[in-house]
Amino acid sequence: MYSTFCLLQDILTKEIIGRGTKKGGGGLYYVDAFSSGRANHMHHKTQFSARIKILRSDNGGEYVNQQFQTYFNNHGILHETSCSQTPQQNGIAERKNRHILETAHALLINAHVPNRYWSDAVTTAVYLLNRMPTKVLQFQTPLKGEIYGEERNWFDVEVLEVSDNPTHPNNDNDLVEHDPVPKPLRIEAEPVPESSEDAESDVFPHSLVPNDPPTENIPEVSSPTTPLQNNAIDTFAGYVLPFRHNRGKPPNRYSPDIEERRSKYPIANHVSTQRLSEPLRAFAHTLSSCQIPSRVEEAFSDLKWAQAIKEELEVLQKNNTWVLSVLPEGRKTVGCKWIFSIKYKADGSIDRYKARLVAKGYTQKHANLDWPLHQLDVKNVFLHGDLEEEIYMDIPPGYTATSEAKITCRLQRALYGLKQSPRAWFGRLSSTMRKYGFQQSNSDHTLFLKHRLGKITALIVYVDDMIITGDDVEEISRLQDQLSTEFEMKNLGGLKYFLGIEVARSRQGIFLSQRKYILDLLAEVGLLECKPADIPIVQNHKLGEYVDQVPADKQRYQRLVGKLIYLSHTRPDIAYAVSVVSQFMHRPSEGHMDAVMRILRYLKSSPGKGLMFSKNGHLKVVGYTDVDWAGNITDRKSTAGYFTFVGGNLVTWRSKKQKVVALSSAEAEFRGMVKGICELIWLKKLLAEIGVAPSSKMNLFCDNTAAIAISHNPVQHDRTKYVEVDRNFIKQNLEEKIIQLPFVKSEDQLADVLTKAVSTRNFYNSLDKLGIKDIYAPT
């Protein structure tokens, strides 16, 4: 334990003027002056022609004892004690103690300073409080008129308040050894004008700090020994604050106009790049600094986006994407809109600003092997597909055409957004890849593989974005050249940013997150400064459909839930919550919207969380499956979920309400186990195509002993006659030694977070086991 202290406050000016250190076992406090090490009352006698005559404290044994009385008698000081059970007297010191503690805490948190600087924070808090205006003194500062030679009525008696020490849990910090030189903690703030009116808003007036302070304790404000200090102090104390008749927002001269300082829950408390390497930090800052226009009017007002629109229109016209035509009778047009995105290079710099014209067709849905990851981008991908159907489209914004009525664009080539476009483009790409010797995967049709000389090259495509990986460096280079001759390609280098997913690679593995996507979403809905939530959905929630529910904005609800569904690609921690709110897309209520907002508030607490794929030295395939039987309060259907791991890394997961009502928990578990087994079999086939098929049985962990026992027992049971097909499917895979069903305790069941809302403790325990990390967490 550290020593005990007391702080001395002038009851008239409210200034903290001294500190007492408890020494010895008799409760005697040695009250030292901060400047010269002399007794505090001697300091006042010398500096202010006054001495301490009365010391007031409570009735604590540390003050009321023989040694203290002897000390007071020797120095002629009267000791007054406050009345018991009188907050009007005892509360003065307690409130001041709390004020100092809260100010010190705020300084440490705001400056992101470790707790070992607690003594500096307390000293800085006292330094600030002595210079802050207070309502008790008619908005004067405690220092005004005390050490600057101005007239003051002392009433011939100095009354001091003694407050107990500000306690702190860090036992390694001892205020006795701290030299309370007024060296305040550094806090970022905007520059303050150097004028007499705004001088008081300078939080840390360094001109008041002596350049060469002595080694012993000195006062919080140095004595005026030089004309320079007198001039600075006169300027500082010459401004009289106006009386405030309300408790509204304070003027800007007291609080710098910085949003992070005004916010009670700044986003900087939950995301940081301090722990990242310099290249990754620069890339993250580049992503955060780039803003994508949400409306076409914003794009036209920005030269770089206006140029991107112009280039896209030129390419569309060059490829004869449409011809202007009069809309025939009885035909309808499809709308169109502009979609904007930014393409980044591997070093984080911007490759190009991309504007894409999209037809509104809906008006017509391996880190363990250290393989390199290359990203390619196809320019105007859908223009490579011919369009056979007769489709008319509205004139796109920004395209100058005749003003004749009913003039539309008759499409001759496929365009983004049309239902026919993916089929036309993917057919062209598939034939090209087969021409180069690649085979299309049967497990994932967007994956193309080529085995050569014991090595492998893989290409996976999503619309116009491609990733190439493998251990055949020569074939990877050849494929890039071949695709560049066949299509208009752009090599973006190493994979860093793909479809809104940020990729960070190090010796520890590959980390995937959607940090920028989350921050943009929070900014869009205005929740960047909201109070964060600890879990995405509350326990024992009663979300359902009720007759008297208040309807919510359906379009906004669907838009937000759609974004959350995409976000769950790297955030399995919100999978169950998103699964619940997505059940009410057709008829959302205010209660459902509140649940969506809670998910967003939870994301605010950790926007940098993501998946870490580490090298664990094996490629074992493992699964966890669980079911919450009859958990849905509306239709009593069960919710099933599973996690699958490859090489100790989480790769797939699912949380979904079952389609039929289960009559028993075993029946619900059987259906959930079938889904998990199907996922494991799919992963095994996919790994076999790549050439790294698992050699051992795949474990599917389950916490239902009845379901496991029935799976191994071929005898027909009444409880399973409704799931006979599922039971035989499980039995077949067990007999073929493809899977095995080990039992796992409920507290170790990872899939529990996919089936129900769990407690905060169980929730975060599961996240740790799932390998969900946060490399952007503040230190």
DRENZAPA-405601 format. One record per residue (C-alpha): residue in three letters; x, y, z. Coordinates in steps of 0.25 Angstrom, whole numbers, plus 5000, padded with zeros to 4 digits. Layout:
REM residues N
alaXYZ/...
//
This chain:
REM residues 779
met500050005000/tyr500450144998/ser500550255008/thr499350345012/phe499250485008/cys498350605011/leu498050725002/leu497950865008/gln496950965002/asp496751115005/ile495251115009/leu495151265004/thr495851254990/lys495651104988/glu497051084984/ile497850954987/ile499051014994/gly499750905001/arg499850755003/gly500150675015/thr500850545016/lys500550445027/lys501850395034/gly501950305046/gly500950225053/gly500350335061/gly499550405049/leu500450525049/tyr500350595035/tyr501550675030/val501050795023/asp502050845013/ala502050965004/phe502150924989/ser503251024986/ser504251024998/gly503950905006/arg503550995018/ala502350985026/asn501051025019/his500751135029/met502151185028/his501951195013/his500751285015/lys501351375025/thr502551405016/gln501751415003/phe500451475007/ser500751545021/ala499751445027/arg499851315035/ile499051195037/lys498251215050/ile497151105049/leu497150965043/arg495850905040/ser495650755038/asp494650645041/asn494750555054/gly495650445048/gly496650385056/glu497750425047/tyr497450575051/val496950555065/asn498150505072/gln499250545082/gln500350575072/phe499550665064/gln499050745076/thr500550755081/tyr500850805067/phe499750905067/asn500050955081/asn501550975077/his501151065065/gly499951135071/ile498951075061/leu497551045066/his496850915061/glu495450915058/thr494650795055/ser493350785047/cys492050735053/ser491750585050/gln490650555041/thr490650695034/pro490950685019/gln490950835019/gln492250835026/asn492850695024/gly492450695009/ile493250815005/ala494550725006/glu493850605000/arg493350684988/lys494650744985/asn495350614986/arg494350554976/his494550674967/ile496050654967/leu495950504964/glu494950524953/thr495850624946/ala497050534948/his496350424942/ala495850504930/leu497250554927/leu497850414927/ile496750364918/asn496750484909/ala498250474907/his498350324906/val499350324917/pro499650204925/asn499250194940/arg500650204945/tyr500550354942/trp499450364952/ser500250464961/asp500550554949/ala499050554946/val498650594960/thr499650704960/thr499150754947/ala497750744952/val498050834964/tyr498850924955/leu497650944946/leu496550954957/asn497351064963/arg497251144950/met495751104946/pro494651204949/thr493651154960/lys492251204962/val492551214977/leu493451324975/gln492551394965/phe493251324953/gln494651374958/thr495851284958/pro496351234972/leu497751304969/lys497151434966/gly497551534976/glu498351434984/ile499851444979/tyr499751564970/gly499851674980/glu498351714979/glu497551754991/arg496851644998/asn496151635012/trp496651515020/phe495851545032/asp497051525040/val496851375040/glu497251265030/val496251155030/leu496751025023/glu495950905019/val496650765020/ser496250665010/asp496650515010/asn497550474999/pro497050434985/thr497150284985/his497550204973/pro497650054970/asn499050064965/asn499850034977/asp501250054969/asn501050204969/asp501350284981/leu501050434982/val502150454992/glu503250434982/his502650514972/asp503150654969/pro501950744967/val502550834957/pro501450884948/lys501750804936/pro500350774931/leu499950654923/arg499950684908/ile498650684902/glu498350714887/ala497550844885/glu497350944875/pro498151074875/val497651184884/pro497751334880/glu498751404888/ser497851514893/ser497551564907/glu496051514906/asp496451374901/ala497751364910/glu496951284920/ser496551184910/asp497951144909/val497951014917/phe499451004920/pro500051144921/his501551104920/ser501951244923/leu501551224937/val502451104939/pro503851134944/asn504951084935/asp505851034946/pro504950984957/pro505650934970/thr505750794973/glu504850804986/asn503350824985/ile502950964980/pro501551024979/glu500550994968/val500751134964/ser502151194965/ser502351324973/pro502451444965/thr503951464966/thr504151524952/pro503451644944/leu503251544933/gln502351454941/asn501651584947/asn501251624933/ala500751494929/ile499951484941/asp499351614940/thr498851584926/phe498351454931/ala497551504942/gly496951634935/tyr495751564929/val494451554937/leu493551444933/pro492151474930/phe491051414939/arg490351294933/his488851284935/asn488751154929/arg489351014929/gly489451004914/lys490650994905/pro491851074910/pro492551174901/asn493651124891/arg494751204899/tyr494551104910/ser494450974902/pro495150964889/asp494250944877/ile494650794875/glu493650694873/glu494450584879/arg494650674892/arg493150704893/ser492650554891/lys492450474903/tyr492750344895/pro493750384884/ile494050274873/ala495550294876/asn495350214889/his494950094881/val495850094869/ser497350124867/thr498450104858/gln499550114868/arg499949964868/leu500049954853/ser501249944845/glu501550074838/pro501150034824/leu499849974829/arg499550104837/ala499750184825/phe498850094817/ala497750104828/his497950254829/thr497750264814/leu496450184814/ser495950274825/ser496250404818/cys495550364805/gln494050394804/ile493150334794/pro491950424789/ser490650364793/arg489850454782/val490150484768/glu490050634771/glu491250624780/ala492050544769/phe491750654759/ser492250764768/asp493550694770/leu494550694758/lys495150564761/trp493850484761/ala493250574750/gln494450524742/ala494250384745/ile492750394741/lys493250454728/glu494250344725/glu493150234728/leu492150294718/glu493250304708/val493550154709/leu492150124709/gln491950204696/lys493250144690/asn492750004692/asn491350034686/thr490649994699/trp489350064694/val488650134683/leu487650244685/ser486250194682/val484850234683/leu484150154694/pro483150054687/glu481750054691/gly481449964703/arg482949944707/lys483549994720/thr484950044723/val485850004734/gly486450114742/cys487950144744/lys488850204755/trp490350234757/ile491150154767/phe492450204772/ser493650134777/ile495150154779/lys496250054775/tyr497550044783/lys498850004780/ala499649904789/asp500450014796/gly499150084800/ser499150194789/ile497950224781/asp497950154767/arg496750214761/tyr495350274764/lys494350184758/ala492950224754/arg492050104749/leu490750124742/val489750014748/ala488449984742/lys487349954752/gly487049814748/tyr486349784760/thr485149864755/gln485049764744/lys487949564777/his497949204810/ala498849264820/asn499549134825/leu500349114813/asp500849264811/trp500349274797/pro500349414791/leu499049484788/his498949564776/gln497749654772/leu497249684758/asp496149784754/val495449774740/lys495049904734/asn493649904729/val493449764731/phe492049744727/leu492349814713/his492949684709/gly491649614709/asp490649624697/leu489249644700/glu488149564693/glu486949614700/glu486249754696/ile486449844708/tyr486149994709/met486850084719/asp486650224724/ile487550334720/pro488750324730/pro489050454738/gly490150534732/tyr489850484718/thr489450594708/ala488450544698/thr487250604691/ser486150654699/glu485050584690/ala484050514698/lys484050364700/ile485550354696/thr486250244703/cys487450154702/arg487350024695/leu488449934701/gln489249854691/arg490249804702/ala490149754716/leu490149864727/tyr490449854742/gly489149824749/leu488449744739/lys488049604742/gln488549564729/ser489949624731/pro490549534741/arg490249414732/ala490749474719/trp492049524726/phe492349394734/gly492149304721/arg493149384714/leu494149374726/ser493949224728/ser494249194713/thr495449274714/met495949204727/arg495749074721/lys496549114708/tyr497749144718/gly497649004724/phe496849034737/gln495748954742/gln494449004749/ser494348954763/asn493048874765/ser493048914780/asp493049064776/his492749104762/thr493449244764/leu494749164766/phe495749124755/leu496849034758/lys498148984750/his499048874755/arg500448874748/leu501748794752/gly501148774766/lys500848924768/ile499548994768/thr498949124763/ala497549174767/leu496749294762/ile495449334769/val494549434763/tyr493449524769/val492849614757/asp493949694753/asp494949664764/met495949554764/ile496949484773/ile498049404768/thr498849314778/gly499649184778/asp501049134779/asp501349134764/val501949264762/glu502249244747/glu500849204744/ile500249324752/ser501149424744/arg500649354731/leu499249364735/gln499349514738/asp499849534724/gln498849454717/leu497649514724/ser498249654721/thr498249614706/glu496849564707/phe496149674715/glu496549814719/met497149774733/lys497749854744/asn498749794753/leu498549854767/gly499749774773/gly499649704787/leu498349684793/lys497949794803/tyr496549844800/phe495549754794/leu494049774793/gly494049864806/ile494949764813/glu496249804818/val497349704818/ala498549714827/arg499749614826/ser500849594835/arg501749474840/gln500649444850/gly499649414838/ile498549494831/phe497549584837/leu496149614831/ser495349734836/gln494249834831/arg494749944839/lys494450054829/tyr493149994825/ile492650004839/leu493150144841/asp492450194829/leu491150124833/leu491250184847/ala491450324840/glu490350304831/val489350274842/gly489950374851/leu490450284862/leu491950314862/glu491750384876/cys490750294882/lys490850214894/pro491350074891/ala490749944895/asp491449824901/ile490649714893/pro489949724880/ile488549674885/val488049664899/gln487749534906/asn486349484907/his485849574896/lys484449574892/leu484649614877/gly483449564869/glu482149614862/tyr481049674870/val479749734866/asp479949864873/gln481349884868/val481750024863/pro482250014848/ala483650064845/asp484250124832/lys484249994823/gln485250044813/arg486250094823/tyr486149964831/gln486349874819/arg487549964815/leu488249954829/val487949804831/gly488549784817/lys489749854821/leu489849774834/ile489749644826/tyr490849674817/leu491649724829/ser491449584836/his492449524825/thr493549564835/arg492749584848/pro492249444853/asp491949514866/ile490749584860/ala490249464852/tyr489149424862/ala488649574864/val488649594849/ser487849464847/val486849514856/val486549654851/ser486549594836/gln485349514840/phe484449644840/met484849714827/his483449704821/arg482849774833/pro483849844843/ser483349914855/glu484050014864/gly484449904873/his485149834862/met485849964858/asp486349984872/ala486949844871/val487649884858/met488150014865/arg488749934877/ile489549844867/leu490149974861/arg490450024875/tyr491149894878/leu491949914865/lys492350044870/ser493049984882/ser493949904873/pro493949944859/gly495349884856/lys494949734860/gly495149634850/leu495649494847/met497149454849/phe497649334840/ser498849284847/lys499849174843/asn499549054853/gly500348944846/his499148854842/leu497948854833/lys496948784842/val495448814839/val494548824851/gly493148874853/tyr492248914865/thr490748904864/asp489648954873/val488148974873/asp487249064882/trp485948974882/ala484649054880/gly485349184883/asn484549264874/ile483349324882/thr482449354869/asp482449214863/arg483249124872/lys484249084862/ser485649054866/thr486949134862/ala488149054858/gly489549094856/tyr490949044853/phe492449084852/thr493449014844/phe494949024845/val496048984836/gly497448974842/gly496949034854/asn496449164847/leu494949194846/val494549194832/thr492949174831/trp491849194840/arg490249204840/ser489149244848/lys487749214843/lys486349184848/gln485949044844/lys484749034834/val483848934842/val483448924856/ala484248814863/leu483448734873/ser484648704882/ser486048754884/ala486648634878/glu485848654865/ala486348794865/glu487848754868/phe487748644857/arg487348754846/gly488448844852/met489448734851/val489148704837/lys489448844833/gly490748844840/ile491148704833/cys490748764819/glu491748884822/leu492848794826/ile492648704814/trp492648824805/leu493948874811/lys494648734810/lys494248734795/leu494748874793/leu496148844800/ala496248714792/glu496148794779/ile497248884784/gly498048774787/val498048774803/ala496948684806/pro496848644821/ser497348504824/ser496648484838/lys495248484842/met494548614843/asn493948644857/leu492648704859/phe492448744873/cys491048744879/asp490548764893/asn489248674892/thr489548534897/ala488248484893/ala488448524878/ile489848464879/ala489348334885/ile488248324875/ser489248344863/his490048224867/asn488848134869/pro488148084857/val486948044864/gln485648124860/his485248224871/asp483948294872/arg484648424874/thr485348414861/lys484248354852/tyr484048494847/val485448514843/glu485748374837/val486448434825/asp487348524834/arg487648404843/asn488048314832/phe488948424826/ile489648434839/lys489748284841/gln490348274827/asn491448374829/leu491848314843/glu491948174837/glu492848224825/lys493748294836/ile493548424829/ile493148494842/gln493048464857/leu492148524867/pro492948554880/phe492248614892/val492548754897/lys492048824909/ser491048934908/glu491949034914/asp493048994903/gln491948994892/leu492449104882/ala491249104874/asp490349144885/val490549294881/leu489949264868/thr488649214874/lys488249304885/ala488649434892/val489649394903/ser490149474915/thr491349574913/arg492349474920/asn491949354911/phe491949444899/tyr493349494900/asn493849364904/ser493349304891/leu493949414883/asp495349384889/lys495249244885/leu494749274871/gly496049354868/ile495349484867/lys496349594869/asp496449744868/ile497749794863/tyr497149934863/ala496849934878/pro497450054885/thr498650024894/
//
